[in-house]
Amino acid sequence: MIESTDSLTLALSKGRILEDTLPMLARMGVEPVEDPLVSRRLVFPTNHDNLRLLVIRATDVPTFVAHGAADVGIAGKDVLLEHGGAGLYEPLDLDIARCRLMVAGYPGALERAGNRPLRVATKYVETARAWFARQGRQVEVVKLYGSMELAPIVGLADVIVDLVDTGGTLKANGLEAFETIEHISSRLVVNKASMKMKHAGIDSLLQAFASARQAAA
Ligand code: AMP
C-alpha cells in the first residue's frame, strides 16, 4: 500500500523490463488507467491520485530521473553502468529482467585478433571500453543501437558486448559467449533532490516495491 501526500512520477523502461514490472506494480495495488503494454500513451495516471507512470526508452530512464523529470525510475543495471549514475541513488535491486552483460563472438575470435586492436560492436561503449582497458586490451569500439549479433557475421567487428539471457540468440547465429562483464537486473533509482524533498512518499513507494519483490521470491 502506497501512502503519499507527495505527488510522485515513476519512470518505467519499455520492453522486457516493463513486462516484469507490471506484475510487480499489480502486487503493490497500483493500476494504470490503461494497459502500458498496449496503449500508446506516454503518461499513465494510476488509481493512486499521487502516483503517475511514464513509459520511456530504457536508456532514457537515468536521464529523466537525474534531471528530476521523474522522481523514481526503474532501469537495468546495464543502462546504469553506461550512464554512470550521477545524480541518482540506487536503493533497491528489484531482481527482475535478469541477464548477463557478456563478450561474445565466433569461437576463437579473441585469439584470432592476435595483437591488433580488437574491434568491438556494442551499444555499451563506455562499459566496453572500461572492461577491455582493465584487461589491458586495445579496442576500437563500433557503436550500434541494436542487432549487435549481426556485427561479427558481416565482419563489422571481432566481438560484441551485449546482454545474454538464455543464450538462444547467440547460438542461433553461430556465436558463443566468452566472458561475463556483469550480472544484470533492474534497479530502482531515485532523484537525489526528490529523496530529500519527498522523503515520506518515496519511502512508502520503496517499501511497497521491497514487499512486492519478496512476494515474488
Ligand atoms: P537470449 O537469446 O535469451 O540470450 O536473449 C538475448 C537477446 O535479448 C539480446 O538481443 C539481448 O539484447 C536481449 N536481452 C536479453 N536480456 C535482456 C534484458 N534483461 N533486457 C533487455 N534485453 C535483453
Boltz pocket constraint, residues with backbone or C-beta under 6 A from the ligand:
constraints:
  - pocket:
      binder: B
      contacts: [[A, 15], [A, 16], [A, 17], [A, 76], [A, 97], [A, 98], [A, 99], [A, 162], [A, 163], [A, 164], [A, 165], [A, 166], [A, 167], [A, 168], [A, 169], [A, 170]]
      max_distance: 6.0
